[in-house]
Amino acid sequence: MTRYHIRSSNYLVCFLDGRLSFGPPVSYYAFRYDLEGKIRDREKKRERMRVREKRKGKDAKIEMLRLNL
């Protein structure tokens, strides 16, 4: 996935490799929503794994390594 910074004032998307891209508000909001959704999902998955780790101990640590979290 390309890493990027988003400047909301003018919907400028600044890619870290130097490319700049302008988009209308609709695409910006969809873009932002998708990014935040992915981050939230990842945090939820980590939290679930922490709970599982407390429950199962060593087995859960092996599972975490397998899932590459």
BAFI-3210 file (N, C-alpha, C; in Angstrom, 3 decimals, decimal comma, padded with zeros to 6 digits):
// residues 69
n [1|2|3|4|5|6|7|8|9|10|11|12|13|14|15|16|17|18|19|20|21|22|23|24|25|26|27|28|29|30|31|32|33|34|35|36|37|38|39|40|41|42|43|44|45|46|47|48|49|50|51|52|53|54|55|56|57|58|59|60|61|62|63|64|65|66|67|68|69]
n.u [000,847|000,508|002,048|000,711|000,023|-002,715|-004,125|-006,649|-007,829|-007,767|-008,209|-005,898|-003,836|-000,924|001,546|004,112|006,212|006,523|004,628|001,794|-001,715|-004,887|-008,260|-011,872|-014,193|-015,851|-014,392|-012,246|-013,408|-014,311|-011,892|-010,579|-012,306|-012,068|-009,356|-009,323|-011,090|-009,654|-007,530|-008,916|-009,988|-007,651|-006,758|-008,847|-008,498|-005,983|-006,629|-008,466|-006,703|-005,036|-006,790|-007,330|-004,802|-004,399|-006,261|-005,421|-002,681|000,426|-000,223|-001,697|000,243|001,797|-000,123|-000,407|002,088|001,865|-000,148|001,124|000,974]
n.v [-001,194|002,239|004,814|007,765|011,288|013,276|016,288|018,101|020,568|021,395|019,056|017,768|015,165|013,858|011,903|009,864|009,320|011,554|012,273|014,271|014,632|015,748|015,734|015,554|016,489|014,244|011,906|012,279|012,058|009,404|008,120|008,867|007,729|005,026|004,574|005,169|003,221|000,858|001,164|001,131|-001,489|-002,991|-002,304|-003,365|-006,073|-006,537|-006,055|-008,121|-010,253|-009,795|-010,271|-012,949|-013,950|-013,600|-015,420|-017,920|-018,075|-019,404|-020,713|-018,777|-016,877|-018,151|-018,292|-015,569|-014,982|-016,474|-015,110|-012,808|-010,268]
n.w [000,000|-000,796|001,010|002,460|002,930|003,903|003,016|004,146|003,544|000,815|-000,435|-001,238|-002,104|-000,966|-001,991|-000,557|-002,218|-003,691|-005,587|-006,412|-006,002|-006,998|-005,940|-006,178|-003,499|-002,890|-003,603|-001,933|000,644|000,538|000,260|002,638|004,497|003,901|004,508|007,305|008,141|007,604|009,391|011,834|011,724|011,875|014,449|015,985|015,423|016,563|019,249|019,729|019,461|021,653|023,789|023,296|023,690|026,426|027,307|026,242|026,460|025,670|023,210|021,826|021,299|019,404|017,410|016,866|015,738|013,440|012,107|011,522|012,923]
ca.u [000,000|001,268|001,838|000,342|-000,507|-003,885|-004,362|-008,089|-008,334|-008,012|-008,286|-004,634|-003,244|000,525|002,179|005,452|007,240|006,635|003,522|000,667|-002,936|-006,052|-009,495|-013,078|-014,511|-016,437|-013,353|-011,438|-014,078|-014,290|-010,500|-010,295|-013,125|-011,472|-008,108|-009,640|-011,704|-008,594|-006,789|-009,790|-010,056|-006,376|-006,735|-009,774|-007,892|-004,934|-007,281|-008,971|-005,570|-004,572|-007,729|-007,107|-003,514|-004,601|-007,023|-004,771|-001,259|001,457|-000,828|-002,111|001,441|002,128|-001,126|-000,092|003,226|001,390|-000,957|002,019|000,462]
ca.v [000,000|003,486|005,667|009,097|012,292|013,902|017,663|018,142|021,879|021,475|017,676|017,421|013,919|013,948|010,598|010,036|009,245|012,862|012,593|014,997|014,320|016,498|015,015|016,215|016,134|012,916|010,890|012,486|011,482|007,951|007,765|009,012|006,758|003,715|004,516|005,079|001,918|-000,148|001,337|000,647|-002,944|-003,525|-002,149|-004,345|-007,397|-006,620|-006,150|-009,489|-011,160|-009,616|-010,980|-014,367|-014,296|-013,742|-016,638|-019,173|-018,083|-019,685|-021,057|-017,553|-016,206|-018,842|-017,869|-014,191|-015,029|-017,012|-014,079|-011,674|-008,989]
ca.w [000,000|-000,831|002,186|002,009|003,846|003,304|003,456|003,899|003,152|-000,633|-000,931|-001,887|-001,618|-001,180|-001,826|-000,002|-003,259|-004,323|-006,485|-005,832|-006,729|-006,546|-006,184|-005,665|-002,118|-002,734|-003,614|-000,730|001,806|000,396|000,476|004,060|005,222|003,664|005,273|008,726|008,355|007,647|010,639|012,907|011,650|012,349|015,895|016,550|015,298|017,587|020,548|019,836|019,671|023,032|024,654|023,059|024,277|027,867|027,546|025,872|026,764|024,669|021,917|021,146|020,789|018,157|016,432|016,471|014,822|012,176|011,438|011,246|013,446]
c.u [000,884|000,995|001,550|-000,062|-001,695|-004,035|-005,809|-008,570|-008,639|-008,039|-007,048|-004,122|-001,766|001,139|003,623|006,543|007,276|005,490|002,430|-000,568|-004,082|-007,308|-010,677|-013,394|-015,025|-015,356|-012,473|-012,096|-014,092|-012,903|-010,174|-011,040|-012,516|-010,208|-008,404|-010,265|-010,661|-007,832|-007,614|-009,849|-008,789|-006,302|-007,664|-009,164|-006,809|-005,545|-007,831|-007,843|-005,035|-005,466|-007,506|-005,810|-003,646|-005,299|-006,185|-003,277|-000,389|000,875|-001,187|-000,890|001,880|001,164|-000,837|001,067|002,777|000,614|-000,139|001,458|001,593]
c.v [001,245|004,280|007,080|009,993|012,926|015,306|017,982|019,474|021,964|020,079|017,291|016,128|013,948|012,575|010,785|009,914|010,522|013,228|013,334|014,688|015,126|015,699|015,807|015,733|014,704|011,849|011,031|011,831|009,962|007,425|007,769|007,950|005,364|003,538|004,346|003,730|000,821|-000,069|000,804|-000,877|-003,573|-003,440|-003,157|-005,731|-007,579|-006,791|-007,552|-010,468|-011,027|-010,373|-012,481|-014,828|-014,485|-015,055|-017,901|-019,220|-018,374|-019,975|-019,808|-016,817|-016,842|-018,408|-016,452|-014,166|-015,505|-015,951|-012,834|-010,343|-008,211]
c.w [000,000|000,435|001,709|003,164|003,150|003,884|003,118|003,313|001,655|-001,263|-001,714|-001,267|-001,976|-000,936|-001,381|-001,066|-004,100|-005,251|-005,725|-006,661|-006,131|-006,842|-005,657|-004,251|-001,963|-002,680|-002,379|000,474|001,743|000,736|001,968|004,858|005,097|004,497|006,766|009,053|008,471|008,952|011,810|012,915|012,206|013,870|016,566|016,531|016,358|018,969|020,768|020,125|021,098|023,999|024,538|023,724|025,783|028,178|027,345|026,130|025,556|023,287|021,130|020,584|019,479|017,054|015,938|015,492|013,449|011,397|011,098|011,712|014,102]
res [m|t|r|y|h|i|r|s|s|n|y|l|v|c|f|l|d|g|r|l|s|f|g|p|p|v|s|y|y|a|f|r|y|d|l|e|g|k|i|r|d|r|e|k|k|r|e|r|m|r|v|r|e|k|r|k|g|k|d|a|k|i|e|m|l|r|l|n|l]
***
